[in-house]
């Protein structure tokens, strides 16, 4: 299959962060794009403003007529979250359309370019967006398919400049382990930030997660490089050169790490030198580590140390990743997408380091019944770093409820000074009554809907 055989591209699940990036690529490159999603969002509104036709009712008749009449010229891209019982999925499957998963199409696109694939059970969105930002600032011709909306560019997709030879273009890809999607990629350079147990509803056990990451690194070009978090056990499963990084050790690491005016400042040590005084506008020990490996990748691609220092200092992060919603002398509100115990631990540790004199209140919305079941003790331990915890109901996403699995599995083991459970609708009043000076919201569900009201409540106090 080649992409130039199609004129029309239809997306089942067009509003997903990864799907929307692909939709933009096809739209920019002259294809007619349409799609379905469950509900309208800011992202689908943006796609519609860019000329794409989107509907939100599961209805075959709403697929544009020109798509239905030309199945041989229509590529259908779907997300694994779309069930096999979906009416449009059934129709498209039974009527001669070519259906491909998002990961398969992304593999086709990336395979035409020099690919930098960033994988890991956490850290991949920030790291990949850092790499893309460094390259774009340094004038490197690059494309990027990211898992979050970058604050620097207001998008999850960066389009490359036209090139006679696409192999000269660098394609930065967030390589997703969910559903083993990253196994469609065969990168020249790859990053693995972490291989913690996650998506056990898909994998079943941590060993299967590790096996999948082993398969991913085995697909790196033999002349390429794997940048691996120090301590991971993947080196023996790749033919590529392996370079290690971490916060304080490895071929690439930070030194002189300090906090100045609520920002992390550090030097990046690499094999032949040091990049001094990088000041991250996006704080966090984990983000310093992400910046270290992003700088390592950029050095390998020929970017100068000076350009790396400048780009990392101007990097403004990704929406919902350590995002300041309010920052005044009286109150601070930070929002974060984290939904794994290790991520929550790293996030809260960094917030406490930034604001050691303030009591920390954390509002957490668990994501998925299966993840809550599998990691309840880990979430409780991580959340216990906060002085006060407000725990919400589980956001189900793609899952049906599981008997006996509720937020209480986490709640009963939290060891904070105070803790309470409430619904999403009750949070605003709880926060107004408690009047916290340092508040964080955490979760990958719809907790971000609270942010405007929480911000107003903190400003009013």
Phi and psi in degrees as a GROMACS rama.xvg file:
@    title "Ramachandran Plot"
@    xaxis  label "Phi"
@    yaxis  label "Psi"
@TYPE xy
-123.065  150.353  UNK-2
-72.683  -23.2313  UNK-3
-75.2127  -1.24379  UNK-4
-83.6118  -5.13656  UNK-5
-112.64  148.828  UNK-6
-110.92  -28.3595  UNK-7
-119.955  142.725  UNK-8
-132.094  123.088  UNK-9
-114.732  131.096  UNK-10
-110.195  124.91  UNK-11
-96.8974  100.902  UNK-12
101.29  41.6327  UNK-13
-66.2937  -21.2621  UNK-14
-82.335  -5.5798  UNK-15
-64.7529  152.818  UNK-16
-62.7175  -40.9422  UNK-17
-75.7091  -38.5742  UNK-18
-64.5614  -40.4941  UNK-19
-64.6381  -33.1954  UNK-20
-64.5295  -44.0755  UNK-21
-63.1742  -41.3484  UNK-22
-58.6052  -40.8983  UNK-23
-65.8449  -39.9107  UNK-24
-60.435  -47.6012  UNK-25
-65.3483  -40.2753  UNK-26
-63.9027  -46.1159  UNK-27
-63.2516  -31.1094  UNK-28
-94.3793  20.1283  UNK-29
94.4962  3.14323  UNK-30
-83.4083  153.651  UNK-31
-87.9504  123.345  UNK-32
-119.075  135.529  UNK-33
-144.137  169.106  UNK-34
-172.87  171.561  UNK-35
-121.357  146.027  UNK-36
-150.867  165.021  UNK-37
-64.2254  -47.9203  UNK-38
-139.9  149.503  UNK-39
-71.1241  144  UNK-40
-139.746  175.97  UNK-41
-58.5011  -34.2174  UNK-42
-69.8178  -45.0507  UNK-43
-67.2949  -33.4647  UNK-44
-60.3456  -41.2664  UNK-45
-65.6378  -40.693  UNK-46
-64.2902  -40.8466  UNK-47
-63.5481  -38.7073  UNK-48
-64.3008  -24.9776  UNK-49
-87.5549  4.92831  UNK-50
104.369  5.45752  UNK-51
-90.0329  143.003  UNK-52
-93.0187  121.696  UNK-53
-131.451  138.492  UNK-54
-127.612  163.365  UNK-55
-126.983  15.6692  UNK-56
-116.924  134.386  UNK-57
-70.7035  90.688  UNK-58
-152.066  113.13  UNK-59
-58.0301  -35.3651  UNK-60
-65.0624  -17.4439  UNK-61
-88.0629  -6.94649  UNK-62
-67.0362  126.509  UNK-63
-50.8839  140.492  UNK-64
-56.3422  -41.5807  UNK-65
-63.8546  -28.5935  UNK-66
-70.7851  -47.4188  UNK-67
-65.5503  -30.9916  UNK-68
-82.9675  -9.70099  UNK-69
-131.339  64.1264  UNK-70
-62.4454  -29.4249  UNK-71
-73.805  -16.9827  UNK-72
-109.326  7.92672  UNK-73
-115.634  122.53  UNK-74
-96.9175  129.498  UNK-75
-106.492  124.84  UNK-76
-114.144  128.283  UNK-77
-130.51  155.525  UNK-78
-96.6454  146.444  UNK-79
-59.9385  -16.1426  UNK-80
-71.5181  -16.4811  UNK-81
-77.0011  122.568  UNK-82
-72.3382  154.597  UNK-83
-65.1  -16.287  UNK-84
-88.4634  -0.140154  UNK-85
-64.1198  130.338  UNK-86
-58.236  -42.4455  UNK-87
-70.4549  -38.0608  UNK-88
-60.6333  -44.0378  UNK-89
-63.0883  -45.928  UNK-90
-59.9556  -47.7769  UNK-91
-67.0231  -35.3688  UNK-92
-67.129  -36.7353  UNK-93
-90.8513  -1.70023  UNK-94
-122.709  32.1573  UNK-95
81.5217  12.589  UNK-96
-82.8012  150.134  UNK-97
-86.1513  118.588  UNK-98
-109.608  133.229  UNK-99
-135.892  142.983  UNK-100
-68.9606  154.878  UNK-101
-52.7768  -43.3362  UNK-102
-62.9816  -35.3559  UNK-103
-66.0939  -42.5573  UNK-104
-69.6604  -40.0041  UNK-105
-61.2582  -38.9253  UNK-106
-61.5647  -39.9445  UNK-107
-63.1043  -45.0467  UNK-108
-64.7311  -50.3468  UNK-109
-63.8818  -32.847  UNK-110
-64.145  -16.3981  UNK-111
-82.7411  -11.6636  UNK-112
-124.568  176.711  UNK-113
-81.0779  113.194  UNK-114
-98.1287  131.337  UNK-115
-110.304  112.585  UNK-116
-108.567  126.121  UNK-117
-110.342  114.162  UNK-118
-118.74  165.758  UNK-119
147.241  148.517  UNK-120
-70.9826  -16.489  UNK-121
-155.485  154.082  UNK-122
96.6909  -8.49137  UNK-123
-74.5094  -33.0352  UNK-124
-67.1213  -48.5606  UNK-125
-64.0561  -44.6839  UNK-126
-63.8909  -45.2566  UNK-127
-65.4035  -37.762  UNK-128
-70.3325  -32.2477  UNK-129
-63.9683  -45.3455  UNK-130
-59.2006  -48.1467  UNK-131
-60.9512  -40.8717  UNK-132
-66.105  -41.7349  UNK-133
-61.0889  -47.3702  UNK-134
-63.6538  -44.456  UNK-135
-63.0723  -41.8464  UNK-136
-67.6155  -29.7899  UNK-137
-85.8053  0.142941  UNK-138
81.9841  15.0996  UNK-139
-79.1446  131.905  UNK-140
-70.3802  111.407  UNK-141
-143.364  155.287  UNK-142
-116.663  157.274  UNK-143
-146.939  133.624  UNK-144
-118.111  106.434  UNK-145
-114.593  161.49  UNK-146
-97.5757  17.2423  UNK-147
-161.446  162.212  UNK-148
-83.1709  116.446  UNK-149
-75.4575  138.735  UNK-150
-72.9906  -27.1695  UNK-151
-68.2083  -34.7778  UNK-152
-119.332  -10.5741  UNK-153
67.6731  24.6136  UNK-154
-153.604  163.751  UNK-155
-103.913  13.6587  UNK-156
-142.295  126.87  UNK-157
-114.488  129.03  UNK-158
-94.1042  135.14  UNK-159
-76.7312  162.192  UNK-160
-75.6121  151.281  UNK-161
-56.0204  142.889  UNK-162
-142.813  140.468  UNK-163
-64.2873  -34.7565  UNK-164
-124.002  109.939  UNK-165
-63.6977  -18.2475  UNK-166
-67.4917  -15.4207  UNK-167
-84.3564  -8.72926  UNK-168
-93.1484  135.63  UNK-169
-91.1811  128.371  UNK-170
-111.001  114.231  UNK-171
-93.8417  122.423  UNK-172
-126.501  130.902  UNK-173
-77.5934  114.98  UNK-174
-94.1288  106.488  UNK-175
-90.9227  127.019  UNK-176
-80.1007  -15.2496  UNK-177
-58.4395  132.261  UNK-178
58.9545  19.6378  UNK-179
58.7522  29.7298  UNK-180
-59.3218  -33.3114  UNK-181
-68.8621  -7.42815  UNK-182
-78.2264  0.197841  UNK-183
-87.0406  -3.51616  UNK-184
-102.79  142.399  UNK-185
-131.634  74.0744  UNK-186
-77.4428  160.444  UNK-187
-85.5236  -38.1222  UNK-188
-125.694  141.109  UNK-189
-141.884  149.655  UNK-190
-120.508  136.502  UNK-191
-123.881  113.608  UNK-192
-86.6617  -27.8502  UNK-193
-170.46  153.61  UNK-194
-135.011  38.7946  UNK-195
-65.5763  160.774  UNK-196
-63.8392  128.478  UNK-197
-163.554  166.279  UNK-198
51.9754  41.5322  UNK-199
-70.0782  -13.0417  UNK-200
-67.3338  -23.9447  UNK-201
-95.2914  -46.1861  UNK-202
-89.1917  -29.6749  UNK-203
89.2333  -45.6871  UNK-204
-149.916  158.291  UNK-205
-60.7597  -36.2074  UNK-206
-56.9945  -36.6066  UNK-207
-69.5659  -34.4064  UNK-208
-62.2925  -47.5798  UNK-209
-62.4479  -39.6226  UNK-210
-61.4264  -41.0367  UNK-211
-65.1033  -42.0842  UNK-212
-64.3894  -36.2085  UNK-213
-61.4558  -40.9829  UNK-214
-64.8608  -39.3981  UNK-215
-61.2443  -48.9466  UNK-216
-71.0132  -21.6968  UNK-217
-69.757  -16.4415  UNK-218
-92.2841  -1.45413  UNK-219
-68.6269  139.204  UNK-220
-51.6918  136.923  UNK-221
-62.6061  -21.5707  UNK-222
-92.8035  3.40554  UNK-223
-94.178  -165.033  UNK-224
-135.387  137.32  UNK-225
-104.556  118.352  UNK-226
-95.4029  109.931  UNK-227
-118.241  134.609  UNK-228
-57.8836  130.212  UNK-229
-58.2562  132.686  UNK-230
105.502  -15.6794  UNK-231
-77.1484  150.517  UNK-232
-108.282  65.034  UNK-233
-118.577  -9.29348  UNK-234
-58.4541  -36.5264  UNK-235
-78.1802  -0.433137  UNK-236
-109.648  10.5714  UNK-237
-133.265  149.678  UNK-238
-91.1881  -8.3387  UNK-239
-75.4587  162.038  UNK-240
-68.4153  140.373  UNK-241
-111.81  127.306  UNK-242
-122.88  136.047  UNK-243
-104.032  151.031  UNK-244
-143.081  160.877  UNK-245
-169.648  -174.094  UNK-246
-66.5018  -39.8395  UNK-247
-127.45  -8.0745  UNK-248
-138.023  167.82  UNK-249
107.895  -179.416  UNK-250
-63.8849  -28.8332  UNK-251
-131.154  129.156  UNK-252
-159.976  173.334  UNK-253
-99.4505  158.605  UNK-254
-145.55  165.976  UNK-255
53.3648  38.3869  UNK-256
-73.4585  124.68  UNK-257
-147.905  166.061  UNK-258
-109.893  123.723  UNK-259
-128.272  119.545  UNK-260
52.4125  50.3126  UNK-261
58.8895  31.4152  UNK-262
-133.904  148.317  UNK-263
-88.4607  127.756  UNK-264
-122.688  138.079  UNK-265
-159.42  166.216  UNK-266
-104.052  141.214  UNK-267
-101.2  114.895  UNK-268
-93.3574  126.015  UNK-269
-127.147  -177.806  UNK-270
-61.0234  -32.8144  UNK-271
-118.373  15.6465  UNK-272
169.54  -163.073  UNK-273
-140.404  137.126  UNK-274
-102.777  114.174  UNK-275
-91.5549  151.15  UNK-276
55.4884  52.5954  UNK-277
-82.7737  123.447  UNK-278
-110.68  113.49  UNK-279
-86.9619  122.979  UNK-280
-71.1932  -22.2045  UNK-281
-101.381  106.626  UNK-282
-78.7913  175.307  UNK-283
123.326  134.826  UNK-284
-58.6865  -39.7571  UNK-285
-66.4476  -33.0366  UNK-286
-73.6212  -30.0576  UNK-287
-62.0324  -43.9881  UNK-288
-63.6218  -41.132  UNK-289
-62.0845  -39.9949  UNK-290
-65.763  -35.2618  UNK-291
-59.5836  -49.3646  UNK-292
-74.3949  -31.5523  UNK-293
-62.2897  -41.7789  UNK-294
-63.9483  -37.2054  UNK-295
-62.2152  -44.0634  UNK-296
-62.857  -44.7693  UNK-297
-62.5304  -40.4142  UNK-298
-59.5527  -42.2716  UNK-299
-63.0026  -30.9903  UNK-300
-86.6217  5.61807  UNK-301
91.8955  10.0487  UNK-302
-75.828  139.847  UNK-303
-73.4146  152.301  UNK-304
-55.8909  -38.235  UNK-305
-64.0706  -41.4303  UNK-306
-68.0494  -35.2938  UNK-307
-66.2304  -44.7758  UNK-308
-60.3998  -43.7296  UNK-309
-65.5964  -43.2793  UNK-310
-68.5473  -43.2764  UNK-311
-65.9492  -34.2537  UNK-312
-67.5657  -31.1369  UNK-313
-93.1547  -1.84532  UNK-314
-67.6684  130.231  UNK-315
-111.588  7.45502  UNK-316
87.1942  -170.664  UNK-317
-122.681  141.725  UNK-318
-57.3087  136.603  UNK-319
69.9547  15.7529  UNK-320
-119.563  102.109  UNK-321
48.0313  51.5273  UNK-322
-96.7642  121.697  UNK-323
-73.1523  120.665  UNK-324
-95.5719  -34.0586  UNK-325
-147.564  135.911  UNK-326
-147.133  95.9988  UNK-327
-130.583  175.708  UNK-328
-64.8256  -28.867  UNK-329
-91.4231  -30.6016  UNK-330
-152.617  142.13  UNK-331
-126.582  132.418  UNK-332
-126.873  121.772  UNK-333
-123.519  135.051  UNK-334
-112.747  141.17  UNK-335
-146.771  141.381  UNK-336
-80.7899  -5.46461  UNK-337
-53.7429  140.41  UNK-338
-145.517  22.2356  UNK-339
-130.197  144.155  UNK-340
-54.4409  -39.7545  UNK-341
-64.6167  -37.8769  UNK-342
-67.4026  -44.1699  UNK-343
-62.1065  -41.6137  UNK-344
-60.4633  -46.8918  UNK-345
-64.0108  -41.9955  UNK-346
-64.1772  -51.3077  UNK-347
-66.8099  -35.1778  UNK-348
-60.2725  -41.7964  UNK-349
-68.9677  -40.8829  UNK-350
-62.1425  -42.3927  UNK-351
-66.31  -34.1741  UNK-352
-67.8876  -35.5005  UNK-353
-71.9997  -34.6308  UNK-354
-129.598  66.3786  UNK-355
-67.4029  -19.0142  UNK-356
-96.7558  3.35549  UNK-357
-114.469  144.329  UNK-358
-76.5134  137.532  UNK-359
-102.324  124.658  UNK-360
-108.548  125.976  UNK-361
-116.382  128.882  UNK-362
-104.871  120.737  UNK-363
-123.774  131.179  UNK-364
-113.009  107.63  UNK-365
-60.3573  147.685  UNK-366
-118.498  115.767  UNK-367
81.846  137.51  UNK-368
-65.9039  -42.4696  UNK-369
-64.4426  -40.5781  UNK-370
-67.9483  -38.1285  UNK-371
-62.2958  -45.4337  UNK-372
-59.8497  -44.254  UNK-373
-75.9835  -29.3264  UNK-374
-127.504  24.7336  UNK-375
-56.4832  -45.9803  UNK-376
-65.0335  -39.0617  UNK-377
-65.3581  -41.1463  UNK-378
-63.0046  -42.595  UNK-379
-61.3078  -42.645  UNK-380
-64.8063  -43.3565  UNK-381
-66.169  -46.1588  UNK-382
-65.6141  -24.1184  UNK-383
-66.1008  -11.4993  UNK-384
-65.2188  -28.2476  UNK-385
-77.0557  150.652  UNK-386
-72.9471  -35.5469  UNK-387
-136.261  133.66  UNK-388
-123.026  131.107  UNK-389
-114.115  114.795  UNK-390
-106.639  127.777  UNK-391
-96.9754  173.857  UNK-392
-68.5448  161.524  UNK-393
-69.9056  133.855  UNK-394
-85.7743  118.383  UNK-395
-77.5394  -25.982  UNK-396
52.0442  -117.663  UNK-397
-87.8219  0.874835  UNK-398
-104.868  150.865  UNK-399
-84.3453  155.191  UNK-400
-56.9031  149.652  UNK-401
-115.467  133.47  UNK-402
-59.0896  128.517  UNK-403
81.4885  -0.919276  UNK-404
-104.555  107.435  UNK-405
-137.883  175.274  UNK-406
-60.0797  -20.6477  UNK-407
-62.2803  -25.5106  UNK-408
-59.5259  -34.304  UNK-409
-82.9426  -46.9812  UNK-410
-55.8384  -42.5014  UNK-411
-66.2938  -16.0961  UNK-412
-109.522  1.82172  UNK-413
-70.8953  133.947  UNK-414
-112.584  23.7079  UNK-415
-71.9925  170.219  UNK-416
-57.5464  -46.7467  UNK-417
-135.51  154.344  UNK-418
-153.206  147.536  UNK-419
-154.681  153.028  UNK-420
-107.274  142.295  UNK-421
-157.425  171.39  UNK-422
-87.0928  168.133  UNK-423
-58.0686  -38.2795  UNK-424
-70.4735  -21.0827  UNK-425
-90.8667  -12.7619  UNK-426
-60.9259  -41.8177  UNK-427
-58.0096  -47.1803  UNK-428
-66.2856  -38.3908  UNK-429
-61.3158  -44.6716  UNK-430
-66.576  -41.3518  UNK-431
-60.916  -37.8999  UNK-432
-71.1655  -33.866  UNK-433
-87.3948  -24.0537  UNK-434
50.424  58.0718  UNK-435
-72.1122  147.742  UNK-436
-92.2594  -15.5523  UNK-437
-138.406  108.778  UNK-438
-125.35  135.113  UNK-439
-126.926  144.087  UNK-440
-114.437  135.243  UNK-441
-135.004  133.109  UNK-442
147.893  155.656  UNK-443
-100.779  8.89677  UNK-444
-91.7852  -127.753  UNK-445
-109.828  22.662  UNK-446
-61.1278  -25.8848  UNK-447
-65.9397  -15.565  UNK-448
-63.0392  -21.7925  UNK-449
-77.731  -16.9476  UNK-450
-59.1398  -46.3383  UNK-451
-57.6346  -44.0468  UNK-452
-69.9059  -38.9689  UNK-453
-63.6347  -42.236  UNK-454
-61.2847  -45.6792  UNK-455
-62.775  -42.0944  UNK-456
-61.3748  -40.7355  UNK-457
-70.5324  -36.2763  UNK-458
-66.9501  -39.997  UNK-459
-64.2576  -33.5186  UNK-460
